[in-house]
Amino acid sequence: MRQQGIYVIEGDATHDAILYDAGVERAWGLIVCSGEDSINLFVVLSARAIKPDLFIIARSIEGVNEAKMRLAGANRVISPYQIGGRHMAIWPSGRTSPIFLKL
């Protein structure tokens, strides 16, 4: 991505220093989408502590963790498996119009 001129920070986002390096204290929003809910939860909690008015969208793999993400400070929680499951469930209905999701 660096070759394309996109700014990249490599590191563990569960460490506050990495969040500061990325400029989270100046950001208006953050998307948290690691492959593990425990990591996402920790990053949401850390980012919320650094900047209380930050708009945070978090990925939740396990649906049962959505409430915890919100309690930690996520404004919106996205569960890709639930979205995919809903899409698959309506596909046989013949509905061909695009599906719009409220985030």
Secondary structure, DSSP 8 states (H G I E B T S, - for coil): -GGGT-----S-TTSHHHHHHTTTTT-SEEEE--S-HHHHHHHHHHHHHH-TT-EEEEE-SSGGGHHHHHHHT-SEEE-HHHHHHHHHHHGGGT--S------
